[in-house]
Each structure stands twice: as C-alpha cells, then as structure tokens.
Amino acid sequence: MLFTIAVVLIILWLLGLVSGVVMGQFIHILLVVAIVLILVSLISGRGK
C-alpha cells in the first residue's frame, strides 16, 4: 500500500517537472476530447 502511494507521488512529481506549456496543452486537449465524447454519447442516446 505504501509502495503504491510512493510510486503515485513520484509519478505526479515527475509530471510536475514537465508541466510547462506542453502539459497545459495536453490537459486542454484531453478536456476537449472528453467533452466531445460526452456530447457524442448524449446525442446518440447512450447518456441515459
């Protein structure tokens, strides 16, 4: 359990090191993709 928490924290720390402009753009792209997928599922009727 503690090993898993440590690994997650190390990964988050490494992501924080590279979280400049590239990570900001990547997060925005993921948000746009998520919104598009939600809209497609709602329009196709699977959002119920």
Long-range contacts (C-beta under 8 A, 24 or more apart in sequence): none
